[in-house]
Amino acid sequence: MNSMSKCHDDHDGCRKEKDLCPTIIRCSTPGGVTLPPATVLGTAFPLTALTLNTSRLNNACVKLEFTSNLVAAVAFTGTVNFQVFKQCRGQATPVPVGPAFTFSLVALLTSQAFTFFVCDCGDTCCDECCTYSVIATVTSAVTVGTLSINNATLGAIATCGSSSCC
């Protein structure tokens, strides 16, 4: 047995343990909404959602990626926060995951991609089935013009968050 195969054998226990942890990949169906002119502070719009069952994952870690196409069809002025929320079995209300991400535009006609990601690690129970959703909330006093949020999609990659092997 050469030194390379011995090294390989030493890591088999680790490899087998890691192989027991599946990776889950999920994508939401695209959603969208058009914010009408004069939308007031605090108005919230659900954009997209997906449900993820992490019951087979030990100490689940979920990377959530949001993407959309923002189109200001009529010169848009305003600020909108995008936030991921999680609601698991038995929870009465959704809880925020990560920070809010802000989109701010002043009197322009434009079309641009808007994307961000957050991680949700370590605070999920072993038998959790959770729904992650993205909500857009107007944070300016009032909006001017219209803003369409098109093809809003949420993707998730989940796997075990820790292992005894390095």
C-alpha positions in Angstrom: 0.0 0.0 0.0 1.6 3.3 -1.0 1.3 6.5 1.0 -1.3 7.9 -1.4 -3.7 5.0 -0.9 -3.2 5.1 2.9 -4.1 8.8 2.9 -7.1 7.9 0.7 -8.2 5.2 3.1 -7.8 7.5 6.1 -10.5 9.8 4.6 -13.0 7.1 3.7 -14.8 7.4 7.1 -15.2 11.2 6.4 -16.2 10.7 2.9 -18.9 8.1 3.9 -20.2 10.5 6.6 -20.4 13.4 4.1 -22.1 11.1 1.5 -25.0 10.6 4.0 -25.9 14.3 3.7 -28.0 15.1 0.6 -28.0 18.4 -1.2 -31.4 19.9 -2.1 -31.9 22.3 -4.9 -35.3 24.0 -5.4 -36.5 26.9 -7.5 -39.7 28.9 -7.2 -42.0 29.6 -10.1 -41.4 33.1 -11.4 -43.7 35.8 -9.9 -44.1 39.5 -10.4 -46.1 42.6 -9.6 -46.4 46.2 -10.8 -46.3 48.9 -8.2 -48.9 51.5 -9.2 -48.3 55.2 -9.0 -48.7 56.8 -5.6 -48.1 53.6 -3.6 -47.7 54.6 0.0 -45.1 53.8 2.7 -45.4 50.3 4.1 -47.4 48.7 1.2 -46.1 45.2 0.8 -46.2 42.9 -2.3 -45.5 39.2 -2.2 -43.3 38.3 -5.1 -42.4 34.5 -5.0 -42.1 31.6 -2.6 -40.9 28.1 -2.3 -41.3 25.3 0.2 -38.3 23.3 1.4 -38.2 20.2 3.5 -34.9 19.9 5.4 -35.9 16.9 7.5 -33.1 14.8 6.0 -30.4 17.3 6.7 -28.4 17.5 9.8 -28.1 21.2 11.0 -29.3 22.4 7.7 -27.7 25.4 5.9 -29.8 27.0 3.1 -28.4 29.5 0.6 -31.3 31.5 -0.9 -30.8 33.4 -4.1 -33.3 36.0 -5.4 -33.3 37.5 -8.8 -35.7 39.7 -10.7 -36.0 42.2 -13.6 -37.1 45.7 -12.5 -38.7 47.8 -15.2 -39.7 51.5 -14.6 -42.2 51.8 -17.5 -43.2 55.3 -16.4 -40.5 57.3 -14.8 -40.3 55.8 -11.3 -39.2 57.5 -8.1 -39.2 55.6 -4.9 -37.6 53.1 -2.6 -38.5 49.5 -2.2 -37.0 47.0 0.3 -36.8 43.3 -0.7 -36.8 40.8 2.2 -36.8 37.0 2.5 -39.1 35.6 5.2 -39.4 32.0 6.5 -42.4 30.3 8.0 -42.0 26.8 9.3 -44.5 24.3 10.6 -46.2 25.6 13.8 -45.1 29.2 13.4 -47.9 31.8 13.4 -46.0 34.4 11.5 -43.1 34.5 9.1 -39.7 35.6 10.4 -37.1 37.6 8.4 -34.0 35.8 7.1 -31.0 38.1 6.6 -31.1 41.8 6.0 -33.5 43.8 3.8 -32.1 44.8 0.4 -33.0 48.2 -0.9 -33.7 49.4 -4.5 -33.9 53.1 -4.9 -34.6 55.0 -8.1 -35.1 58.7 -8.8 -37.1 59.7 -11.9 -35.6 57.4 -14.5 -36.9 55.1 -17.2 -34.9 52.0 -16.7 -34.7 48.2 -16.8 -32.2 46.3 -14.7 -31.6 43.1 -12.9 -31.9 43.1 -9.1 -30.4 40.1 -7.3 -29.2 39.2 -3.8 -28.6 36.1 -1.6 -28.9 35.3 2.1 -28.0 32.2 4.1 -30.2 30.5 6.7 -28.0 28.2 8.8 -28.1 26.4 12.0 -31.5 27.4 13.4 -33.7 24.9 11.7 -35.1 21.9 13.5 -34.5 18.4 12.1 -38.0 17.9 10.9 -38.7 21.3 9.4 -40.7 22.0 6.4 -40.5 25.7 5.8 -41.8 28.1 3.2 -39.4 30.9 2.2 -41.0 34.0 0.5 -39.8 37.3 -0.8 -41.8 40.4 0.0 -41.3 43.8 -1.6 -42.2 46.7 0.7 -42.4 50.4 -0.3 -40.1 52.4 2.1 -40.5 55.9 0.6 -43.3 58.2 1.6 -45.0 57.7 -1.7 -43.9 56.4 -5.2 -44.2 58.3 -8.4 -44.6 56.4 -11.7 -44.8 52.6 -12.0 -42.3 49.9 -11.3 -42.7 46.4 -12.6 -41.0 43.6 -10.8 -40.8 40.8 -13.4 -39.6 37.2 -13.3 -39.0 37.3 -9.5 -37.5 33.9 -8.7 -36.2 32.4 -5.5 -33.7 29.5 -5.6 -32.5 27.4 -2.7 -29.5 25.2 -2.2 -29.6 23.3 1.1 -27.2 20.8 2.7 -25.9 19.8 6.1 -24.4 22.7 8.0 -21.6 20.9 9.9 -19.7 17.7 10.1 -17.2 16.1 12.5 -14.8 15.8 9.5 -12.8 18.7 8.2 
